Amino acid sequence: MLDYFLVLMVSFLSATILPLGSEGLLLYYANDALLSVFFLWFWASLGNTLGGVTNWWLGRYLVRYEHKKWFPVSAKARQKAERFFNRYGVWSLLFTWLPVVGDGIALVSGVLRTPLRYFLPLVLAGKAARYALILWGQHLFLTI
């Protein structure tokens, strides 16, 4: 059970300002025959989505502190994500799994007050699909 919690926490933290990657831990635990690949995928997807919600919340409520050093996204990165978001709309939320840019997209969607009813399903779909592809790729690689 601790293994699943660790996957949840690392996936959450990697979707926030911390420079972590959850893929390695997920693949490590996916090799453990005692653990369910489905539950690893579920907890990684949930944790990463909740990390995205954290970025959305930061954008929605804390953007007024953008000039502070501790703010998680630079003004330049936020502006780049805002241009991307304005160009592609809410569908760009499917790409919040991308390194660096994805955090900015989630942050900008908070700044632009994207409703959670759009944010959550699109972010979850993108992040869950990414983890599914990672696990599927490992399965294919190991069966060769």
TATA-V100063 format. One record per residue. N is the residue number from 1. RES is the residue in three letters. OMEGA is omega as a letter, one per 40 degrees, with the letter a starting at -180 (999 if undefined). D_CENTER is the distance of its C-alpha to the mean C-alpha in Angstrom with 2 decimals. Layout:
N;RES;OMEGA;D_CENTER
N;RES;OMEGA;D_CENTER
//
This chain:
1;MET;i;22.22
2;LEU;i;21.16
3;ASP;i;19.36
4;TYR;i;17.06
5;PHE;i;16.55
6;LEU;i;15.75
7;VAL;i;13.08
8;LEU;a;11.59
9;MET;a;12.01
10;VAL;i;10.91
11;SER;i;7.56
12;PHE;a;7.38
13;LEU;i;8.95
14;SER;i;7.11
15;ALA;i;4.18
16;THR;a;7.58
17;ILE;a;10.70
18;LEU;a;11.69
19;PRO;i;12.13
20;LEU;i;11.18
21;GLY;a;10.29
22;SER;a;9.84
23;GLU;a;11.45
24;GLY;i;14.88
25;LEU;i;15.05
26;LEU;i;14.01
27;LEU;i;16.70
28;TYR;a;19.11
29;TYR;i;19.07
30;ALA;i;19.26
31;ASN;a;22.65
32;ASP;a;23.96
33;ALA;a;26.21
34;LEU;a;26.25
35;LEU;i;22.59
36;SER;i;21.37
37;VAL;i;18.93
38;PHE;a;18.11
39;PHE;i;17.30
40;LEU;i;15.24
41;TRP;a;13.16
42;PHE;a;13.20
43;TRP;i;12.27
44;ALA;i;9.41
45;SER;i;8.00
46;LEU;a;9.10
47;GLY;a;7.94
48;ASN;i;4.20
49;THR;i;5.27
50;LEU;i;7.65
51;GLY;i;5.90
52;GLY;i;4.99
53;VAL;i;8.60
54;THR;i;9.72
55;ASN;i;9.12
56;TRP;i;10.86
57;TRP;i;13.48
58;LEU;i;14.05
59;GLY;a;14.71
60;ARG;a;16.90
61;TYR;a;18.94
62;LEU;a;18.86
63;VAL;i;19.13
64;ARG;i;22.83
65;TYR;a;22.24
66;GLU;a;20.66
67;HIS;a;23.75
68;LYS;a;23.31
69;LYS;a;22.45
70;TRP;a;19.96
71;PHE;a;17.78
72;PRO;a;14.29
73;VAL;i;14.58
74;SER;i;17.95
75;ALA;a;19.94
76;LYS;i;20.12
77;ALA;i;16.39
78;ARG;a;16.12
79;GLN;i;19.14
80;LYS;i;17.89
81;ALA;i;14.73
82;GLU;i;17.20
83;ARG;i;19.53
84;PHE;a;16.99
85;PHE;i;15.97
86;ASN;a;19.69
87;ARG;a;20.61
88;TYR;i;18.38
89;GLY;a;17.81
90;VAL;i;15.38
91;TRP;i;14.94
92;SER;i;12.92
93;LEU;i;10.03
94;LEU;a;9.92
95;PHE;i;8.85
96;THR;i;5.73
97;TRP;a;4.66
98;LEU;i;7.70
99;PRO;i;8.55
100;VAL;a;9.97
101;VAL;a;10.48
102;GLY;i;7.07
103;ASP;i;7.21
104;GLY;i;10.70
105;ILE;i;10.32
106;ALA;i;8.63
107;LEU;a;11.34
108;VAL;i;13.97
109;SER;i;13.47
110;GLY;i;14.33
111;VAL;a;17.17
112;LEU;i;18.44
113;ARG;i;18.27
114;THR;a;16.50
115;PRO;i;17.37
116;LEU;i;14.95
117;ARG;i;16.81
118;TYR;a;15.38
119;PHE;a;11.92
120;LEU;a;11.09
121;PRO;a;12.49
122;LEU;i;11.16
123;VAL;i;7.43
124;LEU;a;8.32
125;ALA;a;10.52
126;GLY;a;8.47
127;LYS;i;5.95
128;ALA;i;9.26
129;ALA;i;11.27
130;ARG;i;9.67
131;TYR;i;10.29
132;ALA;i;13.59
133;LEU;i;14.61
134;ILE;a;14.09
135;LEU;i;16.18
136;TRP;i;18.61
137;GLY;i;19.12
138;GLN;i;19.97
139;HIS;i;22.32
140;LEU;a;24.00
141;PHE;a;24.40
142;LEU;i;25.96
143;THR;i;28.32
144;ILE;999;29.79
//
